[in-house]
């Protein structure tokens, strides 16, 4: 209240406009009114009640990683998914444990002109080379172990390590290290030693470059106090074999493989080179086909077919698995002429470094 308001009140009292009681009341009210006018209004107290969720708090909650189990989608270009969890670094490594080996995934096979003899037991391994990764193009697709691939899990593919088994992968560039579970076959590119899931590659820091130098070390039962398996492991006693020198076979030779397995691998390799017409069970088409792989395991053959379908997404002819004589072959075609098949074979050679063989049926 200002001085003018105070003088008006006094004048009113002096001129008799107010009764005596009103005069007395006004006299003790005036100081209170003056004080009220001089004191600034106080803001409401902040409530202790929790605030309604805001975009900021929602964003914080969204950082909690929840593994997705989507599957089956096809993407033309590989890479991260449309939605990437914010806390990929918090995804735990695979926890090594003893597991029964897969019944079929560890059989010999031939892929892109090279024969492979997978281990039939969990054996020591230490190798260096290039690690690559595969993302959304393979997310949800069936792996050699029969499980769908989850790009946000800590898994890997290796040409010859026992399936399933566990390895520690260390970047030789930055020293970061992860533990992954081997569930698939590959990579089949020269110079690459392991294919990592998107999450594992993220933790190693090799996403942006697409690949990076690593050291791979197998985790062997008994060295880390692993819990016992629920069912017995499929372990085959084997004598050590010297590494192949002709470049036609690759694989871990630390523990070797039985002679019968190596003989079967050579038989598959000969089948790949000679490519005799096999009684097909996957169709009755006639014509010229390109053969890209031969497997004892149908799951392994299907895994390679899926990988090639995504890596060679420009193909116009279908890729299929043709079973016959105990061998599952990956065929591309048919082509109406060998000249047409030759053009595609040359493109595949430029893309993968391997020229498929020809099959006429």
Secondary structure, DSSP 8 states (H G I E B T S, - for coil): --HHHHHHHHHHHHTT-S-HHHHHHHHHHHHHHHHHHHS---------S-----HHHHHHHHTS-----------SS-S--SS--TTGGGS-----------SSTTS-EEETTEEE---SS----EEEEEEEEE-TTTTT-B-TTSSB--TTSSEEE-SSS-SSEEEEEEETTT--EEEEEEEE----STTEEEEEEHHHHHHHT-TTTSEEEEEEEEE-TTSS-----SS-------------SSSSEE---SS---HHHHHHHHHHHHHHHH------SS----SEEEEEEEES-HHHHHHHHHHHHHHTTT--S-EEEEEETTEEEEEEEEESSHHHHHHHHHHHHHHHS---EEEE-
